Amino acid sequence: ANGSAPLQYQWRKNGFPIESATNAILTLESVNHLDSADYSLVVWNGAGFVLSDSAKMIVVVPPKITIQPV
């Protein structure tokens, strides 16, 4: 984002703020299928704010064999 400092950031998941996600870069660790969502970013300063387009993240989890086939 470009603008007059200081810039502030708030990442959002499905339109809702992600707690403590207030850096220019969002890092998600140990994701699972529950993290599949639309992510976006709000950036603001004293002059106003801008909302990014959403990016869809889909977490694909490989299947597990829980019972061996007969």
C-alpha positions as CSV (number, residue, x, y, z in Angstrom):
1,A,0.0,0.0,0.0
2,N,1.1,3.5,-0.7
3,G,0.3,6.6,1.3
4,S,1.4,9.0,4.0
5,A,2.8,7.3,7.1
6,P,1.8,5.9,9.4
7,L,-0.2,3.2,7.5
8,Q,-2.3,0.8,9.6
9,Y,-3.4,-2.6,8.5
10,Q,-6.2,-5.0,9.4
11,W,-6.6,-8.4,7.7
12,R,-10.1,-9.9,7.3
13,K,-11.4,-13.4,6.9
14,N,-14.8,-13.6,5.2
15,G,-15.2,-9.9,6.0
16,F,-14.5,-10.1,9.7
17,P,-11.3,-8.8,11.3
18,I,-8.6,-11.4,12.2
19,E,-7.5,-10.8,15.8
20,S,-3.8,-9.6,15.9
21,A,-3.5,-9.6,12.1
22,T,-2.3,-6.0,11.8
23,N,0.9,-6.2,9.8
24,A,1.4,-5.5,6.1
25,I,1.9,-9.3,5.5
26,L,-0.4,-12.0,6.7
27,T,1.2,-15.2,7.8
28,L,-0.9,-18.3,8.6
29,E,0.8,-21.3,10.1
30,S,-0.6,-24.8,10.4
31,V,-3.6,-24.2,8.3
32,N,-6.4,-26.7,7.9
33,H,-9.7,-26.9,6.0
34,L,-11.3,-24.4,8.5
35,D,-9.0,-21.7,7.2
36,S,-10.4,-21.9,3.7
37,A,-12.0,-18.5,3.2
38,D,-11.9,-15.2,1.4
39,Y,-9.1,-13.0,2.8
40,S,-8.9,-9.2,2.3
41,L,-7.0,-6.3,3.8
42,V,-8.0,-2.8,5.0
43,V,-5.3,-0.2,5.0
44,W,-5.8,3.3,6.4
45,N,-4.1,6.5,7.6
46,G,-5.4,10.0,8.5
47,A,-6.6,10.6,5.0
48,G,-8.9,7.6,4.7
49,F,-8.9,3.9,4.0
50,V,-8.9,1.4,1.2
51,L,-10.2,-2.2,1.0
52,S,-8.3,-4.7,-1.1
53,D,-10.1,-7.2,-3.4
54,S,-10.7,-10.6,-1.7
55,A,-8.4,-13.6,-2.3
56,K,-10.0,-17.0,-1.9
57,M,-7.8,-19.6,-0.2
58,I,-8.8,-23.2,-0.3
59,V,-6.9,-25.7,1.9
60,V,-7.0,-29.1,0.4
61,V,-6.5,-31.8,3.0
62,P,-5.6,-35.3,1.8
63,P,-7.9,-38.1,2.8
64,K,-7.0,-40.5,5.7
65,I,-7.6,-44.2,5.8
66,T,-9.3,-44.7,9.2
67,I,-10.3,-48.3,8.6
68,Q,-8.3,-50.7,6.5
69,P,-10.3,-52.1,3.6
70,V,-11.2,-55.8,3.8
